[in-house]
Amino acid sequence: MKKNKISKNWIIKQHRDPYFKKSRIEGYRSRSAYKLLEIEKKFSFFKKNMNLVDLGSSPGGWSQVSRKYIINGKILAVDIKKMEKIPNVDFLESNFREDKVYEKILNIFSNKKIDAVISDMATNTSGNKDLDSIQTGELCLDAMNLAHKILNENGVFISKLFMGVSYNEININAKKNFKKVAIFKPKSSRKESREVYIYCKGLKKNINNL
């Protein structure tokens, strides 16, 4: 009964949300598309010829935004769940944490290093904010580790994380492995949410994997 009540309240909140309504009008598959649009406005990382990997891509909002900016480059969406086709976006149905998945990704890009890895992944909410923070933090760290393997030296890594017990570890690892690190909370992120996004650019040389 409690779970049904929570689900009902979530649905009501979604339909009252201006970004949810806007996403339906403008054809984006998720309200999170506006978070990436704000990240781009802040950091201007998209290039029309870049190669990009979207981790945890389903339902596809971030891939849709990426395709808006990337005209001639390749976009690969990766998710353990199926995703409805987006024009000019390749899709790999796979768990990004699997061994050697980075080899599959590089093979799709003809063994060329990637310009950007983006991730809006988060664990399914449990009601325990500390646990959710830890599990989403682990997703962020694993995505960062994969990014380190496949990015070129000037590559960009963007990922969701939750402010909490995992934040310091993620920030330390990011600064150890990237030249530029910034934390950003988009206006389209709900005020009550502890989510923020980490923006990293430029791999540091002579470093060990995370």
Secondary structure, 3 states (H helix, E strand, C coil): CHHHHHHHHHHHHHHHCHHHHHHHHHCCCCCCHHHHHHHHHHHCCCCCCCCEEEECCCCCHHHHHHHHHCCCCCEEEEECCCCCCCCCCEEEECCCCCCCHHHHHHHHCCCCCEEEEEECCCCCCCCCHHHHHHHHHHHHHHHHHHHHHHEEEEEEEEEEEECCCCHHHHHHHHHHHEEEEEEECCCCCCCCCCEEEEEEEEECCCCCCC
